[in-house]
Amino acid sequence: MPLTQMIASVSRYRPEDVEDAMAGLPDALKAILHRALQRKPSERYPSAAELRDALRAALAAQPQPFGRKEAAEELARLMSDASVLRDRVELDEAGIFPEGLDADEAMPTPITK
């Protein structure tokens, strides 16, 4: 992700948006994401390996297995959901792109419920 897009995303999305996106996730996974998204580097995972280990432990603790088959099914479901939502965003709306970003760098405006 280009730095300009990352900066725009950080300033555009509120903590409530992140909470909405995490609705329905297991508490252990929410805790991992909260730690990974901390603003202060000292409060995040010190390495990608430690984040990976935390994610693996959270998956292993789930009551049902989550292997390749389940991952493929989840990806298919997410892609289907994204296809439906994609049609709800009008990329040519005025003001949809943050100031200072080219259209190819910008992200769509989050969908509000």
Jmol script that loads the backbone (N, CA, C; Angstrom):
load data "model"
ATOM      1  N   MET A   1       0.857  -1.170   0.000  1.00  0.00           N
ATOM      2  CA  MET A   1       0.000   0.000   0.000  1.00  0.00           C
ATOM      3  C   MET A   1       0.903   1.233   0.000  1.00  0.00           C
ATOM      4  N   PRO A   2       0.677   2.163  -0.907  1.00  0.00           N
ATOM      5  CA  PRO A   2       1.473   3.400  -0.916  1.00  0.00           C
ATOM      6  C   PRO A   2       1.285   4.173   0.388  1.00  0.00           C
ATOM      7  N   LEU A   3       2.324   4.874   0.802  1.00  0.00           N
ATOM      8  CA  LEU A   3       2.285   5.620   2.057  1.00  0.00           C
ATOM      9  C   LEU A   3       1.136   6.624   2.075  1.00  0.00           C
ATOM     10  N   THR A   4       0.906   7.310   0.965  1.00  0.00           N
ATOM     11  CA  THR A   4      -0.180   8.298   0.933  1.00  0.00           C
ATOM     12  C   THR A   4      -1.532   7.641   1.185  1.00  0.00           C
ATOM     13  N   GLN A   5      -1.729   6.455   0.638  1.00  0.00           N
ATOM     14  CA  GLN A   5      -2.988   5.737   0.846  1.00  0.00           C
ATOM     15  C   GLN A   5      -3.097   5.272   2.295  1.00  0.00           C
ATOM     16  N   MET A   6      -1.977   4.821   2.869  1.00  0.00           N
ATOM     17  CA  MET A   6      -1.991   4.376   4.259  1.00  0.00           C
ATOM     18  C   MET A   6      -2.345   5.529   5.196  1.00  0.00           C
ATOM     19  N   ILE A   7      -1.754   6.688   4.960  1.00  0.00           N
ATOM     20  CA  ILE A   7      -2.036   7.865   5.793  1.00  0.00           C
ATOM     21  C   ILE A   7      -3.510   8.254   5.671  1.00  0.00           C
ATOM     22  N   ALA A   8      -4.025   8.239   4.451  1.00  0.00           N
ATOM     23  CA  ALA A   8      -5.438   8.581   4.249  1.00  0.00           C
ATOM     24  C   ALA A   8      -6.349   7.584   4.962  1.00  0.00           C
ATOM     25  N   SER A   9      -6.002   6.310   4.925  1.00  0.00           N
ATOM     26  CA  SER A   9      -6.817   5.292   5.591  1.00  0.00           C
ATOM     27  C   SER A   9      -6.817   5.479   7.100  1.00  0.00           C
ATOM     28  N   VAL A  10      -5.651   5.753   7.665  1.00  0.00           N
ATOM     29  CA  VAL A  10      -5.547   5.939   9.116  1.00  0.00           C
ATOM     30  C   VAL A  10      -6.378   7.127   9.561  1.00  0.00           C
ATOM     31  N   SER A  11      -6.354   8.200   8.780  1.00  0.00           N
ATOM     32  CA  SER A  11      -7.104   9.391   9.178  1.00  0.00           C
ATOM     33  C   SER A  11      -8.599   9.275   8.861  1.00  0.00           C
ATOM     34  N   ARG A  12      -8.965   8.430   7.921  1.00  0.00           N
ATOM     35  CA  ARG A  12     -10.358   8.317   7.494  1.00  0.00           C
ATOM     36  C   ARG A  12     -11.178   7.376   8.378  1.00  0.00           C
ATOM     37  N   TYR A  13     -10.588   6.267   8.799  1.00  0.00           N
ATOM     38  CA  TYR A  13     -11.339   5.271   9.558  1.00  0.00           C
ATOM     39  C   TYR A  13     -11.216   5.511  11.053  1.00  0.00           C
ATOM     40  N   ARG A  14     -12.342   5.371  11.750  1.00  0.00           N
ATOM     41  CA  ARG A  14     -12.394   5.588  13.194  1.00  0.00           C
ATOM     42  C   ARG A  14     -12.333   4.239  13.909  1.00  0.00           C
ATOM     43  N   PRO A  15     -12.029   4.255  15.206  1.00  0.00           N
ATOM     44  CA  PRO A  15     -12.036   2.990  15.956  1.00  0.00           C
ATOM     45  C   PRO A  15     -13.368   2.247  15.837  1.00  0.00           C
ATOM     46  N   GLU A  16     -14.461   2.987  15.731  1.00  0.00           N
ATOM     47  CA  GLU A  16     -15.773   2.353  15.594  1.00  0.00           C
ATOM     48  C   GLU A  16     -15.876   1.556  14.293  1.00  0.00           C
ATOM     49  N   ASP A  17     -15.225   2.052  13.224  1.00  0.00           N
ATOM     50  CA  ASP A  17     -15.231   1.325  11.955  1.00  0.00           C
ATOM     51  C   ASP A  17     -14.525  -0.016  12.108  1.00  0.00           C
ATOM     52  N   VAL A  18     -13.418  -0.007  12.843  1.00  0.00           N
ATOM     53  CA  VAL A  18     -12.670  -1.245  13.079  1.00  0.00           C
ATOM     54  C   VAL A  18     -13.518  -2.206  13.906  1.00  0.00           C
ATOM     55  N   GLU A  19     -14.178  -1.691  14.938  1.00  0.00           N
ATOM     56  CA  GLU A  19     -15.041  -2.536  15.769  1.00  0.00           C
ATOM     57  C   GLU A  19     -16.165  -3.148  14.934  1.00  0.00           C
ATOM     58  N   ASP A  20     -16.759  -2.358  14.052  1.00  0.00           N
ATOM     59  CA  ASP A  20     -17.818  -2.886  13.184  1.00  0.00           C
ATOM     60  C   ASP A  20     -17.284  -3.999  12.288  1.00  0.00           C
ATOM     61  N   ALA A  21     -16.069  -3.811  11.764  1.00  0.00           N
ATOM     62  CA  ALA A  21     -15.465  -4.811  10.882  1.00  0.00           C
ATOM     63  C   ALA A  21     -15.153  -6.102  11.636  1.00  0.00           C
ATOM     64  N   MET A  22     -14.890  -5.993  12.940  1.00  0.00           N
ATOM     65  CA  MET A  22     -14.537  -7.170  13.734  1.00  0.00           C
ATOM     66  C   MET A  22     -15.745  -7.840  14.384  1.00  0.00           C
ATOM     67  N   ALA A  23     -16.921  -7.290  14.184  1.00  0.00           N
ATOM     68  CA  ALA A  23     -18.126  -7.882  14.786  1.00  0.00           C
ATOM     69  C   ALA A  23     -18.249  -9.340  14.352  1.00  0.00           C
ATOM     70  N   GLY A  24     -18.522 -10.182  15.298  1.00  0.00           N
ATOM     71  CA  GLY A  24     -18.694 -11.598  14.983  1.00  0.00           C
ATOM     72  C   GLY A  24     -17.428 -12.425  15.073  1.00  0.00           C
ATOM     73  N   LEU A  25     -16.278 -11.781  15.243  1.00  0.00           N
ATOM     74  CA  LEU A  25     -15.033 -12.535  15.383  1.00  0.00           C
ATOM     75  C   LEU A  25     -14.897 -13.050  16.809  1.00  0.00           C
ATOM     76  N   PRO A  26     -14.186 -14.154  16.988  1.00  0.00           N
ATOM     77  CA  PRO A  26     -13.934 -14.638  18.347  1.00  0.00           C
ATOM     78  C   PRO A  26     -13.134 -13.601  19.145  1.00  0.00           C
ATOM     79  N   ASP A  27     -13.366 -13.569  20.454  1.00  0.00           N
ATOM     80  CA  ASP A  27     -12.687 -12.592  21.309  1.00  0.00           C
ATOM     81  C   ASP A  27     -11.166 -12.685  21.207  1.00  0.00           C
ATOM     82  N   ALA A  28     -10.631 -13.906  21.098  1.00  0.00           N
ATOM     83  CA  ALA A  28      -9.175 -14.071  21.007  1.00  0.00           C
ATOM     84  C   ALA A  28      -8.631 -13.381  19.755  1.00  0.00           C
ATOM     85  N   LEU A  29      -9.345 -13.493  18.648  1.00  0.00           N
ATOM     86  CA  LEU A  29      -8.898 -12.853  17.411  1.00  0.00           C
ATOM     87  C   LEU A  29      -9.034 -11.337  17.503  1.00  0.00           C
ATOM     88  N   LYS A  30     -10.105 -10.868  18.133  1.00  0.00           N
ATOM     89  CA  LYS A  30     -10.253  -9.423  18.334  1.00  0.00           C
ATOM     90  C   LYS A  30      -9.089  -8.867  19.143  1.00  0.00           C
ATOM     91  N   ALA A  31      -8.678  -9.587  20.183  1.00  0.00           N
ATOM     92  CA  ALA A  31      -7.557  -9.133  21.014  1.00  0.00           C
ATOM     93  C   ALA A  31      -6.270  -9.052  20.201  1.00  0.00           C
ATOM     94  N   ILE A  32      -6.056 -10.022  19.325  1.00  0.00           N
ATOM     95  CA  ILE A  32      -4.864 -10.014  18.469  1.00  0.00           C
ATOM     96  C   ILE A  32      -4.901  -8.806  17.539  1.00  0.00           C
ATOM     97  N   LEU A  33      -6.047  -8.556  16.927  1.00  0.00           N
ATOM     98  CA  LEU A  33      -6.170  -7.422  16.012  1.00  0.00           C
ATOM     99  C   LEU A  33      -6.005  -6.094  16.738  1.00  0.00           C
ATOM    100  N   HIS A  34      -6.579  -5.987  17.933  1.00  0.00           N
ATOM    101  CA  HIS A  34      -6.404  -4.756  18.713  1.00  0.00           C
ATOM    102  C   HIS A  34      -4.922  -4.493  18.969  1.00  0.00           C
ATOM    103  N   ARG A  35      -4.197  -5.538  19.347  1.00  0.00           N
ATOM    104  CA  ARG A  35      -2.765  -5.360  19.612  1.00  0.00           C
ATOM    105  C   ARG A  35      -2.016  -5.008  18.323  1.00  0.00           C
ATOM    106  N   ALA A  36      -2.343  -5.667  17.224  1.00  0.00           N
ATOM    107  CA  ALA A  36      -1.654  -5.413  15.954  1.00  0.00           C
ATOM    108  C   ALA A  36      -1.916  -4.004  15.427  1.00  0.00           C
ATOM    109  N   LEU A  37      -3.053  -3.411  15.789  1.00  0.00           N
ATOM    110  CA  LEU A  37      -3.432  -2.095  15.268  1.00  0.00           C
ATOM    111  C   LEU A  37      -3.090  -0.933  16.203  1.00  0.00           C
ATOM    112  N   GLN A  38      -2.344  -1.193  17.255  1.00  0.00           N
ATOM    113  CA  GLN A  38      -1.966  -0.123  18.174  1.00  0.00           C
ATOM    114  C   GLN A  38      -1.123   0.935  17.459  1.00  0.00           C
ATOM    115  N   ARG A  39      -1.310   2.183  17.811  1.00  0.00           N
ATOM    116  CA  ARG A  39      -0.534   3.266  17.194  1.00  0.00           C
ATOM    117  C   ARG A  39       0.936   3.223  17.617  1.00  0.00           C
ATOM    118  N   LYS A  40       1.177   2.923  18.887  1.00  0.00           N
ATOM    119  CA  LYS A  40       2.556   2.888  19.387  1.00  0.00           C
ATOM    120  C   LYS A  40       3.202   1.549  19.022  1.00  0.00           C
ATOM    121  N   PRO A  41       4.328   1.581  18.317  1.00  0.00           N
ATOM    122  CA  PRO A  41       5.003   0.330  17.946  1.00  0.00           C
ATOM    123  C   PRO A  41       5.320  -0.560  19.149  1.00  0.00           C
ATOM    124  N   SER A  42       5.618   0.041  20.289  1.00  0.00           N
ATOM    125  CA  SER A  42       5.965  -0.753  21.476  1.00  0.00           C
ATOM    126  C   SER A  42       4.780  -1.564  21.996  1.00  0.00           C
ATOM    127  N   GLU A  43       3.563  -1.201  21.593  1.00  0.00           N
ATOM    128  CA  GLU A  43       2.366  -1.910  22.042  1.00  0.00           C
ATOM    129  C   GLU A  43       1.888  -2.953  21.029  1.00  0.00           C
ATOM    130  N   ARG A  44       2.559  -3.018  19.861  1.00  0.00           N
ATOM    131  CA  ARG A  44       2.221  -4.002  18.831  1.00  0.00           C
ATOM    132  C   ARG A  44       3.067  -5.262  19.014  1.00  0.00           C
ATOM    133  N   TYR A  45       2.809  -6.256  18.179  1.00  0.00           N
ATOM    134  CA  TYR A  45       3.658  -7.447  18.173  1.00  0.00           C
ATOM    135  C   TYR A  45       5.043  -7.030  17.701  1.00  0.00           C
ATOM    136  N   PRO A  46       6.093  -7.504  18.388  1.00  0.00           N
ATOM    137  CA  PRO A  46       7.447  -7.078  18.015  1.00  0.00           C
ATOM    138  C   PRO A  46       7.920  -7.639  16.675  1.00  0.00           C
ATOM    139  N   SER A  47       7.280  -8.701  16.190  1.00  0.00           N
ATOM    140  CA  SER A  47       7.698  -9.273  14.906  1.00  0.00           C
ATOM    141  C   SER A  47       6.510  -9.949  14.230  1.00  0.00           C
ATOM    142  N   ALA A  48       6.647 -10.140  12.932  1.00  0.00           N
ATOM    143  CA  ALA A  48       5.606 -10.846  12.180  1.00  0.00           C
ATOM    144  C   ALA A  48       5.492 -12.289  12.661  1.00  0.00           C
ATOM    145  N   ALA A  49       6.610 -12.873  13.075  1.00  0.00           N
ATOM    146  CA  ALA A  49       6.589 -14.253  13.567  1.00  0.00           C
ATOM    147  C   ALA A  49       5.737 -14.367  14.834  1.00  0.00           C
ATOM    148  N   GLU A  50       5.832 -13.383  15.720  1.00  0.00           N
ATOM    149  CA  GLU A  50       5.024 -13.427  16.944  1.00  0.00           C
ATOM    150  C   GLU A  50       3.539 -13.220  16.632  1.00  0.00           C
ATOM    151  N   LEU A  51       3.238 -12.365  15.666  1.00  0.00           N
ATOM    152  CA  LEU A  51       1.848 -12.194  15.235  1.00  0.00           C
ATOM    153  C   LEU A  51       1.329 -13.499  14.641  1.00  0.00           C
ATOM    154  N   ARG A  52       2.137 -14.124  13.787  1.00  0.00           N
ATOM    155  CA  ARG A  52       1.758 -15.410  13.188  1.00  0.00           C
ATOM    156  C   ARG A  52       1.474 -16.449  14.270  1.00  0.00           C
ATOM    157  N   ASP A  53       2.354 -16.525  15.263  1.00  0.00           N
ATOM    158  CA  ASP A  53       2.175 -17.510  16.331  1.00  0.00           C
ATOM    159  C   ASP A  53       0.891 -17.255  17.116  1.00  0.00           C
ATOM    160  N   ALA A  54       0.582 -15.989  17.366  1.00  0.00           N
ATOM    161  CA  ALA A  54      -0.654 -15.653  18.081  1.00  0.00           C
ATOM    162  C   ALA A  54      -1.875 -16.045  17.253  1.00  0.00           C
ATOM    163  N   LEU A  55      -1.826 -15.791  15.948  1.00  0.00           N
ATOM    164  CA  LEU A  55      -2.944 -16.164  15.072  1.00  0.00           C
ATOM    165  C   LEU A  55      -3.121 -17.679  15.016  1.00  0.00           C
ATOM    166  N   ARG A  56      -2.005 -18.397  14.908  1.00  0.00           N
ATOM    167  CA  ARG A  56      -2.089 -19.864  14.872  1.00  0.00           C
ATOM    168  C   ARG A  56      -2.666 -20.413  16.176  1.00  0.00           C
ATOM    169  N   ALA A  57      -2.240 -19.851  17.294  1.00  0.00           N
ATOM    170  CA  ALA A  57      -2.750 -20.311  18.590  1.00  0.00           C
ATOM    171  C   ALA A  57      -4.248 -20.036  18.710  1.00  0.00           C
ATOM    172  N   ALA A  58      -4.681 -18.874  18.235  1.00  0.00           N
ATOM    173  CA  ALA A  58      -6.110 -18.543  18.291  1.00  0.00           C
ATOM    174  C   ALA A  58      -6.924 -19.494  17.418  1.00  0.00           C
ATOM    175  N   LEU A  59      -6.410 -19.816  16.233  1.00  0.00           N
ATOM    176  CA  LEU A  59      -7.117 -20.759  15.360  1.00  0.00           C
ATOM    177  C   LEU A  59      -7.164 -22.154  15.976  1.00  0.00           C
ATOM    178  N   ALA A  60      -6.054 -22.574  16.576  1.00  0.00           N
ATOM    179  CA  ALA A  60      -5.996 -23.908  17.182  1.00  0.00           C
ATOM    180  C   ALA A  60      -6.962 -24.029  18.358  1.00  0.00           C
ATOM    181  N   ALA A  61      -7.244 -22.924  19.027  1.00  0.00           N
ATOM    182  CA  ALA A  61      -8.135 -22.941  20.192  1.00  0.00           C
ATOM    183  C   ALA A  61      -9.613 -22.932  19.811  1.00  0.00           C
ATOM    184  N   GLN A  62      -9.911 -22.740  18.550  1.00  0.00           N
ATOM    185  CA  GLN A  62     -11.307 -22.713  18.108  1.00  0.00           C
ATOM    186  C   GLN A  62     -11.930 -24.101  18.251  1.00  0.00           C
ATOM    187  N   PRO A  63     -13.217 -24.161  18.565  1.00  0.00           N
ATOM    188  CA  PRO A  63     -13.867 -25.454  18.782  1.00  0.00           C
ATOM    189  C   PRO A  63     -13.951 -26.321  17.523  1.00  0.00           C
ATOM    190  N   GLN A  64     -13.923 -25.717  16.360  1.00  0.00           N
ATOM    191  CA  GLN A  64     -13.955 -26.496  15.126  1.00  0.00           C
ATOM    192  C   GLN A  64     -12.647 -26.276  14.373  1.00  0.00           C
ATOM    193  N   PRO A  65     -12.189 -27.277  13.644  1.00  0.00           N
ATOM    194  CA  PRO A  65     -10.912 -27.123  12.935  1.00  0.00           C
ATOM    195  C   PRO A  65     -11.013 -26.072  11.827  1.00  0.00           C
ATOM    196  N   PHE A  66      -9.893 -25.456  11.542  1.00  0.00           N
ATOM    197  CA  PHE A  66      -9.827 -24.472  10.466  1.00  0.00           C
ATOM    198  C   PHE A  66      -8.597 -24.810   9.636  1.00  0.00           C
ATOM    199  N   GLY A  67      -8.808 -25.603   8.609  1.00  0.00           N
ATOM    200  CA  GLY A  67      -7.721 -26.036   7.742  1.00  0.00           C
ATOM    201  C   GLY A  67      -7.878 -25.460   6.350  1.00  0.00           C
ATOM    202  N   ARG A  68      -7.246 -26.113   5.389  1.00  0.00           N
ATOM    203  CA  ARG A  68      -7.283 -25.624   4.003  1.00  0.00           C
ATOM    204  C   ARG A  68      -8.706 -25.549   3.458  1.00  0.00           C
ATOM    205  N   LYS A  69      -9.485 -26.586   3.727  1.00  0.00           N
ATOM    206  CA  LYS A  69     -10.859 -26.619   3.210  1.00  0.00           C
ATOM    207  C   LYS A  69     -11.665 -25.443   3.763  1.00  0.00           C
ATOM    208  N   GLU A  70     -11.564 -25.228   5.062  1.00  0.00           N
ATOM    209  CA  GLU A  70     -12.311 -24.142   5.692  1.00  0.00           C
ATOM    210  C   GLU A  70     -11.812 -22.781   5.213  1.00  0.00           C
ATOM    211  N   ALA A  71     -10.502 -22.660   5.023  1.00  0.00           N
ATOM    212  CA  ALA A  71      -9.941 -21.397   4.525  1.00  0.00           C
ATOM    213  C   ALA A  71     -10.449 -21.108   3.113  1.00  0.00           C
ATOM    214  N   ALA A  72     -10.496 -22.134   2.263  1.00  0.00           N
ATOM    215  CA  ALA A  72     -10.994 -21.950   0.894  1.00  0.00           C
ATOM    216  C   ALA A  72     -12.470 -21.554   0.899  1.00  0.00           C
ATOM    217  N   GLU A  73     -13.258 -22.187   1.774  1.00  0.00           N
ATOM    218  CA  GLU A  73     -14.675 -21.840   1.872  1.00  0.00           C
ATOM    219  C   GLU A  73     -14.861 -20.407   2.369  1.00  0.00           C
ATOM    220  N   GLU A  74     -14.062 -20.017   3.358  1.00  0.00           N
ATOM    221  CA  GLU A  74     -14.148 -18.654   3.894  1.00  0.00           C
ATOM    222  C   GLU A  74     -13.766 -17.631   2.830  1.00  0.00           C
ATOM    223  N   LEU A  75     -12.705 -17.905   2.074  1.00  0.00           N
ATOM    224  CA  LEU A  75     -12.282 -16.992   1.012  1.00  0.00           C
ATOM    225  C   LEU A  75     -13.370 -16.857  -0.046  1.00  0.00           C
ATOM    226  N   ALA A  76     -13.991 -17.965  -0.424  1.00  0.00           N
ATOM    227  CA  ALA A  76     -15.073 -17.913  -1.415  1.00  0.00           C
ATOM    228  C   ALA A  76     -16.238 -17.069  -0.898  1.00  0.00           C
ATOM    229  N   ARG A  77     -16.578 -17.233   0.400  1.00  0.00           N
ATOM    230  CA  ARG A  77     -17.663 -16.447   0.987  1.00  0.00           C
ATOM    231  C   ARG A  77     -17.317 -14.964   1.002  1.00  0.00           C
ATOM    232  N   LEU A  78     -16.074 -14.638   1.389  1.00  0.00           N
ATOM    233  CA  LEU A  78     -15.653 -13.238   1.433  1.00  0.00           C
ATOM    234  C   LEU A  78     -15.664 -12.599   0.050  1.00  0.00           C
ATOM    235  N   MET A  79     -15.218 -13.341  -0.955  1.00  0.00           N
ATOM    236  CA  MET A  79     -15.211 -12.803  -2.319  1.00  0.00           C
ATOM    237  C   MET A  79     -16.634 -12.568  -2.814  1.00  0.00           C
ATOM    238  N   SER A  80     -17.533 -13.461  -2.468  1.00  0.00           N
ATOM    239  CA  SER A  80     -18.934 -13.289  -2.852  1.00  0.00           C
ATOM    240  C   SER A  80     -19.527 -12.054  -2.178  1.00  0.00           C
ATOM    241  N   ASP A  81     -19.267 -11.911  -0.876  1.00  0.00           N
ATOM    242  CA  ASP A  81     -19.757 -10.732  -0.146  1.00  0.00           C
ATOM    243  C   ASP A  81     -19.179  -9.448  -0.734  1.00  0.00           C
ATOM    244  N   ALA A  82     -17.885  -9.468  -1.065  1.00  0.00           N
ATOM    245  CA  ALA A  82     -17.234  -8.280  -1.613  1.00  0.00           C
ATOM    246  C   ALA A  82     -17.822  -7.911  -2.969  1.00  0.00           C
ATOM    247  N   SER A  83     -18.172  -8.904  -3.773  1.00  0.00           N
ATOM    248  CA  SER A  83     -18.767  -8.621  -5.081  1.00  0.00           C
ATOM    249  C   SER A  83     -20.096  -7.897  -4.931  1.00  0.00           C
ATOM    250  N   VAL A  84     -20.883  -8.300  -3.947  1.00  0.00           N
ATOM    251  CA  VAL A  84     -22.171  -7.648  -3.698  1.00  0.00           C
ATOM    252  C   VAL A  84     -21.948  -6.217  -3.226  1.00  0.00           C
ATOM    253  N   LEU A  85     -21.012  -6.027  -2.299  1.00  0.00           N
ATOM    254  CA  LEU A  85     -20.757  -4.694  -1.746  1.00  0.00           C
ATOM    255  C   LEU A  85     -20.112  -3.756  -2.758  1.00  0.00           C
ATOM    256  N   ARG A  86     -19.311  -4.305  -3.663  1.00  0.00           N
ATOM    257  CA  ARG A  86     -18.624  -3.482  -4.656  1.00  0.00           C
ATOM    258  C   ARG A  86     -19.615  -2.645  -5.457  1.00  0.00           C
ATOM    259  N   ASP A  87     -20.768  -3.212  -5.740  1.00  0.00           N
ATOM    260  CA  ASP A  87     -21.763  -2.503  -6.537  1.00  0.00           C
ATOM    261  C   ASP A  87     -22.441  -1.373  -5.772  1.00  0.00           C
ATOM    262  N   ARG A  88     -22.226  -1.302  -4.459  1.00  0.00           N
ATOM    263  CA  ARG A  88     -22.838  -0.247  -3.650  1.00  0.00           C
ATOM    264  C   ARG A  88     -21.953   0.984  -3.550  1.00  0.00           C
ATOM    265  N   VAL A  89     -20.752   0.949  -4.106  1.00  0.00           N
ATOM    266  CA  VAL A  89     -19.820   2.075  -4.030  1.00  0.00           C
ATOM    267  C   VAL A  89     -19.708   2.708  -5.408  1.00  0.00           C
ATOM    268  N   GLU A  90     -19.959   3.985  -5.476  1.00  0.00           N
ATOM    269  CA  GLU A  90     -19.832   4.723  -6.731  1.00  0.00           C
ATOM    270  C   GLU A  90     -18.490   5.434  -6.725  1.00  0.00           C
ATOM    271  N   LEU A  91     -17.537   4.949  -7.505  1.00  0.00           N
ATOM    272  CA  LEU A  91     -16.190   5.504  -7.479  1.00  0.00           C
ATOM    273  C   LEU A  91     -16.083   6.864  -8.156  1.00  0.00           C
ATOM    274  N   ASP A  92     -17.091   7.268  -8.923  1.00  0.00           N
ATOM    275  CA  ASP A  92     -17.004   8.562  -9.589  1.00  0.00           C
ATOM    276  C   ASP A  92     -17.731   9.664  -8.827  1.00  0.00           C
ATOM    277  N   GLU A  93     -18.186   9.377  -7.607  1.00  0.00           N
ATOM    278  CA  GLU A  93     -18.838  10.405  -6.800  1.00  0.00           C
ATOM    279  C   GLU A  93     -17.837  11.500  -6.451  1.00  0.00           C
ATOM    280  N   ALA A  94     -18.301  12.735  -6.446  1.00  0.00           N
ATOM    281  CA  ALA A  94     -17.438  13.844  -6.048  1.00  0.00           C
ATOM    282  C   ALA A  94     -17.081  13.697  -4.579  1.00  0.00           C
ATOM    283  N   GLY A  95     -15.824  13.955  -4.262  1.00  0.00           N
ATOM    284  CA  GLY A  95     -15.377  13.937  -2.881  1.00  0.00           C
ATOM    285  C   GLY A  95     -15.095  12.561  -2.310  1.00  0.00           C
ATOM    286  N   ILE A  96     -15.156  11.523  -3.139  1.00  0.00           N
ATOM    287  CA  ILE A  96     -14.931  10.184  -2.603  1.00  0.00           C
ATOM    288  C   ILE A  96     -13.452   9.936  -2.307  1.00  0.00           C
ATOM    289  N   PHE A  97     -12.559  10.588  -3.060  1.00  0.00           N
ATOM    290  CA  PHE A  97     -11.133  10.393  -2.836  1.00  0.00           C
ATOM    291  C   PHE A  97     -10.597  11.465  -1.907  1.00  0.00           C
ATOM    292  N   PRO A  98      -9.784  11.081  -0.903  1.00  0.00           N
ATOM    293  CA  PRO A  98      -9.208  12.081   0.000  1.00  0.00           C
ATOM    294  C   PRO A  98      -8.335  13.067  -0.762  1.00  0.00           C
ATOM    295  N   GLU A  99      -8.237  14.273  -0.240  1.00  0.00           N
ATOM    296  CA  GLU A  99      -7.390  15.293  -0.850  1.00  0.00           C
ATOM    297  C   GLU A  99      -5.962  14.780  -0.990  1.00  0.00           C
ATOM    298  N   GLY A 100      -5.324  15.080  -2.106  1.00  0.00           N
ATOM    299  CA  GLY A 100      -3.926  14.740  -2.301  1.00  0.00           C
ATOM    300  C   GLY A 100      -3.678  13.353  -2.856  1.00  0.00           C
ATOM    301  N   LEU A 101      -4.708  12.559  -3.072  1.00  0.00           N
ATOM    302  CA  LEU A 101      -4.522  11.225  -3.627  1.00  0.00           C
ATOM    303  C   LEU A 101      -5.029  11.184  -5.056  1.00  0.00           C
ATOM    304  N   ASP A 102      -4.309  10.469  -5.891  1.00  0.00           N
ATOM    305  CA  ASP A 102      -4.798  10.199  -7.229  1.00  0.00           C
ATOM    306  C   ASP A 102      -5.864   9.117  -7.120  1.00  0.00           C
ATOM    307  N   ALA A 103      -6.731   9.050  -8.099  1.00  0.00           N
ATOM    308  CA  ALA A 103      -7.823   8.085  -8.062  1.00  0.00           C
ATOM    309  C   ALA A 103      -7.315   6.651  -7.921  1.00  0.00           C
ATOM    310  N   ASP A 104      -6.178   6.325  -8.546  1.00  0.00           N
ATOM    311  CA  ASP A 104      -5.676   4.955  -8.472  1.00  0.00           C
ATOM    312  C   ASP A 104      -5.069   4.624  -7.113  1.00  0.00           C
ATOM    313  N   GLU A 105      -4.808   5.625  -6.268  1.00  0.00           N
ATOM    314  CA  GLU A 105      -4.255   5.391  -4.935  1.00  0.00           C
ATOM    315  C   GLU A 105      -5.333   5.332  -3.861  1.00  0.00           C
ATOM    316  N   ALA A 106      -6.478   5.861  -4.150  1.00  0.00           N
ATOM    317  CA  ALA A 106      -7.513   6.015  -3.129  1.00  0.00           C
ATOM    318  C   ALA A 106      -8.304   4.734  -2.932  1.00  0.00           C
ATOM    319  N   MET A 107      -8.907   4.641  -1.759  1.00  0.00           N
ATOM    320  CA  MET A 107      -9.762   3.511  -1.421  1.00  0.00           C
ATOM    321  C   MET A 107     -11.212   3.988  -1.433  1.00  0.00           C
ATOM    322  N   PRO A 108     -12.170   3.092  -1.704  1.00  0.00           N
ATOM    323  CA  PRO A 108     -13.573   3.493  -1.668  1.00  0.00           C
ATOM    324  C   PRO A 108     -13.990   3.926  -0.266  1.00  0.00           C
ATOM    325  N   THR A 109     -14.981   4.783  -0.211  1.00  0.00           N
ATOM    326  CA  THR A 109     -15.536   5.220   1.063  1.00  0.00           C
ATOM    327  C   THR A 109     -16.193   4.031   1.749  1.00  0.00           C
ATOM    328  N   PRO A 110     -15.994   3.858   3.075  1.00  0.00           N
ATOM    329  CA  PRO A 110     -16.635   2.732   3.755  1.00  0.00           C
ATOM    330  C   PRO A 110     -18.156   2.832   3.657  1.00  0.00           C
ATOM    331  N   ILE A 111     -18.795   1.694   3.581  1.00  0.00           N
ATOM    332  CA  ILE A 111     -20.249   1.638   3.490  1.00  0.00           C
ATOM    333  C   ILE A 111     -20.808   1.756   4.895  1.00  0.00           C
ATOM    334  N   THR A 112     -21.730   2.685   5.077  1.00  0.00           N
ATOM    335  CA  THR A 112     -22.359   2.832   6.388  1.00  0.00           C
ATOM    336  C   THR A 112     -23.672   2.089   6.391  1.00  0.00           C
ATOM    337  N   LYS A 113     -24.024   1.590   7.546  1.00  0.00           N
ATOM    338  CA  LYS A 113     -25.248   0.783   7.664  1.00  0.00           C
ATOM    339  C   LYS A 113     -26.444   1.656   7.890  1.00  0.00           C
TER     340      LYS A 113
END
end "model"
wireframe off; spacefill off
backbone 0.3
color backbone group
